[in-house]
Amino acid sequence: MGLRVLRSQLHSVLVTLWLTLSIASVVMAALTWNRLAHSVDDAVQMSGLNDALDRVFSLVLDAETGQRGFTITGLQDYLEPYEEARRRLPGELNVLAELGRADNSIQPDLAELRVLLDRRLTQLGEVVKTRREQGLSAAAAVISSRRGKRTMDEIRALVGRMRRERLDIFTSNGEQTRRQLNRANVTSLVAGLIGVGAGFFSLYLARVGLEHERRERELAEGKLRAEHHSEQKSAFLANVSHEIRTPMNAILGFTELLVSELKSSRQQRYLLSIRTAAESLLQLINDVLDMSKIEAGVVELNPEPTDPREICEFIQTVFVEQATRKGLTLTCRIGDEVPRVLLLDRTRLRQILVNLVGNAVKFTERGSIRLEVHSEPDREVPGSILLLIEVEDTGVGIARDRLDAIFKPFVQADSRRPQEKQGTGLGLAIVKRLTEMLGGSVVVASVPGQGTTFHLRIPRVELSNQEFAPMEVKEVGVVDFNRLRPATLVVVDDQEMNRQLIADILAGSHHQLFLGADGNAAVELVRQHRPDLVLLDIRMPRLDGRQALAQIRAVPGCELLPVIAVTASSQVEDERELRLQFSGYLRKPFTQRKLYDELAAFLPEVAPAAPVSEPLPPSTTVGHTQDWAELSVELHGLESSEWPVVRDGGAFNEARSFAERIRDLGSQAQCPLLVSYSDTLLLAIEGYDAAALEAELQRFPQVVSTIESRTVGLAAQPITPA
């Protein structure tokens, strides 16, 4: 009897203990979940606070940009961001105050931020008012007081401190939450050993909470790692781009200068090989950067009126010579049902087709290549069309198990192919990503040994009611910098070869150059010579381009001096920032034409002077008069017979025959001018540069006229006895 009572009492104690621990476990788990929920709420609140801070700071920056644009131009439209900031800032500050109401530590910072923002808007308003009432010089004087810059520095410092404080709080709360979860886990395990039912349930709750916290932490850590890796990748690509583009600027620039200097056809071939290799290397880094930008989501589409027929003509012009050389037939056909003008990103569509047709030409040894474009009404979006594009070849084909892999970056369809048949493996990856950005899809069908067909479907393509404007083809060929008003230029670059390149490009012109190797030299040269324009490199030791620009702007009278940023950076963010800060933007490597166009934006063109004959080479004597007279007659005959056909036909084979013909004539008559001109034609032909070829062919009558005038000049020279 006593044993039964003892057992009953023990059972009651165990039941009571079981219930107590079970309830304690449930309560502990509930409290832990409650704290976790509060932690998540705090994180959400902090995230909202940071977003509100970002919006406030962005409004101030936009207001400052608008004020700067209005100060420089005087145009009222530039004040829209400023007025928008004045309207929205009070509301955004109220949102910040509401979000920070539960956090007493942030209240003094919010009050200080409100005061600073009011002060900055007042300063901006003062500059705007001064510009309206007293003009640019008075406004520039107000800006040069640097009160606005000090206020903005205080705002930046305050916003940065507020963000860091919130991050520290978030990190501390996370550690506390993790310790609470660990304690709940231990409690649940003990209760689980004593109470089977409630104990297991408590354990389950704790483990669920721990797993949830672990997944959240893993996701957060993974996101941080991904962002860190992305930053490292971007920094690496930016450095690689800069380090390749900087020497590439000198390589391509000096080869461009050498084109008119070298007379030997063998030397011209060597020069063409150097230029081709350099352009291939530049294309490689461009492909890698394109892929990186697409993956980062920073590539923007720019829809514009586009005629698919114009793009097909471009593809035909670019690849017909390569195809003909390999004995291939290249056909481009547009269906009659395809509208004349579509609203598409013309540049990206060209890039897609150039990659596809270029691959087809590379991997096809016999047969044909066909590009066809058709359309049909889009059933989902009335008034739009479904654009259908096919690129078919009779080349080597792709194995079935490689059809999906070829669209992955750096993957080759067949790594065993000869090295000259391989590439970076980025072309088709870029095609796929760009097609998807256009809202379409690309699939491939292939039979090894018979050929490959790529099918592109781009839905919801709108019809444009605007008139189609063909892509502008800027003038190429020889650039005459004397067409620009004589000017004093300061050229600053830490690389001597880049300074020397610009000096050699402008050698013999009426412009005066002063060269510097760093930002300090740039500021000093501006103070000494008061130039008309500055070409300023960005990445330099000691004082970089941005810092030098700030000091140049502080020089009295140089607040509006045109300063062109010259950089090898290929980052979209850098370009946008530099275009806002500097007067102009020139990316390395650049051609003489690009340099001329950038200078022409600030230096007005002058009326061309009367043409001055180039000095004759020392080997030229009066004895050549008869040869050159006969040469002039033959050239006039070519001008009236063969030249119009070659000029209007645009065929590379006919142009090559024409160039070789006039080169033979120049060699026989010992006429360096004609030989040099024919070599320039052959360079454009070898590079398949249709625009350059067209521009050079247009110069033929001028070359004939120059040779004829020199023939008359030779005949008029007195004969000096030997």
Buried (B, 14 or more C-beta within 10 A) or exposed (E): EEEEEEEEEEEEEEEEEBEEBBBBBBEBBEEBBEBBEEBEEBBEBBEBBBEBBEBBBEBBBBBBBBBBBBBBEEEEEBBBBBEBBBEBBEEBBEBBBEBBEEBEEBEEBBEBBBEBBEBBBEBBBBBBEBBEEEEBEEBBBBBEEEBBBEBBEBBEEBBEEBBEBBEEBBEEBBEEBBEBBBEBBEBBBBBBEBBEEBBBBBBEBBBEBBEEBEEBEEEEEEEEEEEEEEEEEBEEBBEBBBEBBBBBBBBBBBBBBBBEEBBEBEEBBBBBEBBEEBBEBBEBBBBBBBBBBBBEEEBEEEBBBBBBBBBBBBBBBBBBBBBBEBEBEBEBEBEEEBBBBBBBBBBBBBBBBBBBBBBBBBBBEEBBBBBBBBBEEBEEEEEBBBBBBBBBBBBBBBEEEBBEBBBEBEBBBBEEEEEEEBBBBBBBBBBBBBBEBBEBEBEBBBEBEEBBBBBBBBBBBBEBEEEBEEEEEEEBBEBEBBBBBEBBBBBBBBBEBBBBBBEEBBEEBEBBBBBBBBBBBBBBBBEEEEBBBBBBBBBBEEBBBBBBBBBBBEEEEBBEBBBBBBBBBBBBEBBEBBEEBBBBBBBBBBBBBBBBBBBBEBBEEEEEEEEEEEEBEEEBEEEBBEBBBBBBEBBBEBBEEBBEEBBEEBBBEBBBEBBBBBBEBBBEBBBBBBBBBBBBBBBBBBBBBBBBBBBBBEBBBEBBBBBBEBBEEBEEEEEEEE
